[in-house]
């Protein structure tokens, strides 16, 4: 009897884990149209949301985001360095 309850409990837990995993996987596969609608048109400082690339893999998307952030930081640093220059140097 104890073994039967253990087996039933194991099946119930596996079913719950399977349902949760299915929901998580389906949530990560959003259609491209939904991703494009969620993109921000602009963030106020010339920055834009990363482009949706449904055909690319996660590594490529990660590298694109890193490059965009690096470019934005470089632009900000250039602006700040120009703002700190005295008027005679401009």
C-alpha positions as CSV (number, residue, x, y, z in Angstrom):
1,X,0.0,0.0,0.0
2,X,2.8,2.3,0.9
3,X,4.5,1.6,-2.4
4,X,1.3,2.4,-4.3
5,X,1.0,5.8,-2.7
6,X,4.6,6.5,-3.5
7,X,4.1,5.6,-7.1
8,X,0.9,7.7,-7.4
9,X,2.7,10.6,-5.8
10,X,5.6,10.3,-8.2
11,X,3.2,10.3,-11.2
12,X,1.4,13.4,-9.8
13,X,4.6,15.3,-9.3
14,X,5.9,14.4,-12.8
15,X,2.6,15.6,-14.3
16,X,2.9,18.9,-12.5
17,X,6.5,19.3,-13.6
18,X,5.5,18.5,-17.2
19,X,2.7,21.1,-17.2
20,X,5.0,23.8,-15.8
21,X,7.7,23.0,-18.3
22,X,5.3,23.1,-21.2
23,X,4.0,26.5,-20.0
24,X,7.6,27.9,-19.7
25,X,8.6,26.7,-23.1
26,X,5.5,28.0,-24.8
27,X,6.0,31.4,-23.1
28,X,9.5,31.7,-24.6
29,X,8.3,31.1,-28.1
30,X,6.4,34.3,-28.7
31,X,5.4,35.1,-32.3
32,X,7.5,37.7,-34.1
33,X,4.5,40.0,-34.5
34,X,3.9,40.2,-30.8
35,X,7.6,41.0,-30.2
36,X,7.5,43.8,-32.7
37,X,4.4,45.3,-31.2
38,X,6.1,45.3,-27.7
39,X,9.2,47.2,-28.9
40,X,9.5,50.7,-27.7
41,X,9.7,53.4,-30.4
42,X,12.4,55.2,-28.5
43,X,13.7,55.6,-25.0
44,X,14.2,59.4,-25.2
45,X,18.0,59.4,-25.6
46,X,18.2,58.0,-29.1
47,X,18.2,54.5,-27.8
48,X,15.8,51.9,-29.2
49,X,14.7,48.5,-28.1
50,X,16.6,45.5,-29.5
51,X,15.3,44.2,-32.8
52,X,13.3,41.0,-32.8
53,X,15.3,38.3,-34.5
54,X,13.1,35.2,-34.4
55,X,15.5,33.3,-36.7
56,X,18.6,34.0,-34.6
57,X,19.7,32.1,-31.6
58,X,20.1,33.4,-28.1
59,X,23.9,33.9,-28.3
60,X,23.5,36.1,-31.4
61,X,20.8,38.1,-29.7
62,X,22.8,38.5,-26.6
63,X,25.8,39.8,-28.6
64,X,23.6,42.3,-30.4
65,X,22.2,43.6,-27.1
66,X,25.8,43.9,-25.7
67,X,26.9,45.8,-28.8
68,X,24.0,48.1,-28.6
69,X,24.6,48.8,-24.9
70,X,28.3,49.4,-25.5
71,X,27.5,51.8,-28.4
72,X,25.1,53.7,-26.2
73,X,27.6,53.9,-23.4
74,X,30.3,55.2,-25.8
75,X,27.9,57.9,-27.1
76,X,27.1,59.0,-23.5
77,X,30.7,59.2,-22.6
78,X,31.5,61.3,-25.7
79,X,28.6,63.7,-24.9
80,X,29.8,64.0,-21.3
81,X,33.4,64.6,-22.3
82,X,32.3,67.3,-24.7
83,X,30.1,68.9,-22.0
84,X,33.1,69.0,-19.6
85,X,35.4,70.8,-22.0
86,X,35.8,74.5,-21.4
87,X,34.3,76.9,-23.9
88,X,37.7,77.9,-25.3
89,X,38.5,74.3,-26.2
90,X,35.3,73.8,-28.2
